[in-house]
Amino acid sequence: MFKSVLFHEGAIFQNLFSNMILDETLELIKSRYGQQLEAISIEKLVAGIYFTAVKLSSGYCGLAYTVPDPDDTCATNRSRGFGDFTPGNFNGRKVTDLFMHSDQSCFIKTIQLAVMNALSVWLITKSAFKIIENTDPFDLLDLSAPKRVCVVGAFLSYLKKTVESGSYLQIVELNEAAVPFEFKQFLVPAGKTEDAIAQSEIVIITGSSIANHTLDRLLAIIPATTQVLLVGPTSSLLPDVLFKRGVNFIGSTRITDTEKMFQLIAEGASGFHLFKSCAIKICLVNES
């Protein structure tokens, strides 16, 4: 899976951008909910190996990629303790309190993102966004002529589809072990990351980039003429800010069976497990 430190100039430049998209989207969510947001609480939380899932008192669910926290050890995780928003104490807590919580650990930020995705569901369904159900955004691309495609993150289905289309594939992924052997020839050398992205006609980014706070930086270096796809369950945010930043298609997720989803997440499910039995793909299209 795509790691959080992407660029060689390091975290200094990355941190300039790291939370802008999420901060702006959260403010937009708060604005559109208004006072209604005060009444919404967490009904259920499951923190799985690959995804963290929440169900809100409003009935809506959200998912977020579970970002591994390198600082989470037996010595440091005691800070979670037994207070508010700690294991055993999430159910019934107001989402407004979650967003104001002083703990900004990787664990809490992941839950905040899952809650934002859950809150986004209602806003998206009552909006005028163009939504195409049971559709992968890749299938909306015109690849009748080969294109230069850069996939950020080892998302196997998109690697296969790109190669099968006859397009020129480049893969940006620091964890080389995540790239299957047959696709390693397309792996971009670490020092060529920005060049690969800047020269591509299509860039496909996994939703984990939202969770690990690398998306802002990625979108900042993509040329305006490049088509951008953001894909995966973590991408189910209210899309206004993402569209404004140049994302053309968002491959989002709609949960169709909540209890099955929680069971799968608790048992270590990844995205493809969800689409087999309890979720469908939906595509949000930027028409601006």
Rosetta blueprint (number, residue, H / E / L):
1 M L
2 F L
3 K L
4 S L
5 V L
6 L L
7 F L
8 H L
9 E L
10 G L
11 A H
12 I H
13 F H
14 Q H
15 N H
16 L H
17 F H
18 S L
19 N L
20 M H
21 I H
22 L H
23 D H
24 E H
25 T H
26 L H
27 E H
28 L H
29 I H
30 K H
31 S H
32 R H
33 Y H
34 G H
35 Q H
36 Q H
37 L H
38 E H
39 A H
40 I L
41 S E
42 I E
43 E E
44 K E
45 L E
46 V E
47 A E
48 G L
49 I L
50 Y L
51 F E
52 T E
53 A E
54 V E
55 K E
56 L E
57 S L
58 S L
59 G L
60 Y L
61 C E
62 G E
63 L E
64 A E
65 Y E
66 T L
67 V L
68 P L
69 D L
70 P L
71 D L
72 D L
73 T L
74 C L
75 A L
76 T L
77 N H
78 R H
79 S H
80 R H
81 G L
82 F L
83 G L
84 D L
85 F L
86 T L
87 P L
88 G L
89 N L
90 F L
91 N L
92 G L
93 R L
94 K E
95 V H
96 T H
97 D H
98 L H
99 F H
100 M H
101 H L
102 S L
103 D L
104 Q L
105 S L
106 C H
107 F H
108 I H
109 K H
110 T H
111 I H
112 Q H
113 L H
114 A H
115 V H
116 M H
117 N H
118 A H
119 L H
120 S H
121 V H
122 W H
123 L H
124 I H
125 T H
126 K L
127 S L
128 A L
129 F L
130 K E
131 I E
132 I E
133 E E
134 N L
135 T L
136 D L
137 P H
138 F H
139 D H
140 L H
141 L L
142 D L
143 L L
144 S L
145 A L
146 P L
147 K L
148 R E
149 V E
150 C E
151 V E
152 V E
153 G L
154 A L
155 F L
156 L H
157 S H
158 Y H
159 L H
160 K H
161 K H
162 T H
163 V H
164 E H
165 S L
166 G L
167 S L
168 Y E
169 L E
170 Q E
171 I E
172 V E
173 E L
174 L L
175 N L
176 E H
177 A H
178 A H
179 V L
180 P L
181 F H
182 E H
183 F H
184 K H
185 Q H
186 F H
187 L E
188 V L
189 P L
190 A H
191 G H
192 K H
193 T H
194 E H
195 D H
196 A H
197 I H
198 A H
199 Q L
200 S L
201 E L
202 I E
203 V E
204 I E
205 I E
206 T E
207 G L
208 S H
209 S H
210 I H
211 A H
212 N L
213 H L
214 T L
215 L H
216 D H
217 R H
218 L H
219 L H
220 A H
221 I H
222 I L
223 P L
224 A L
225 T L
226 T L
227 Q E
228 V E
229 L E
230 L E
231 V E
232 G L
233 P H
234 T H
235 S H
236 S L
237 L L
238 L L
239 P L
240 D H
241 V H
242 L H
243 F H
244 K H
245 R L
246 G L
247 V L
248 N L
249 F E
250 I E
251 G E
252 S E
253 T E
254 R E
255 I E
256 T L
257 D L
258 T H
259 E H
260 K H
261 M H
262 F H
263 Q H
264 L H
265 I H
266 A H
267 E L
268 G L
269 A L
270 S L
271 G H
272 F H
273 H H
274 L H
275 F H
276 K H
277 S H
278 C L
279 A E
280 I E
281 K E
282 I E
283 C E
284 L E
285 V E
286 N L
287 E L
288 S L
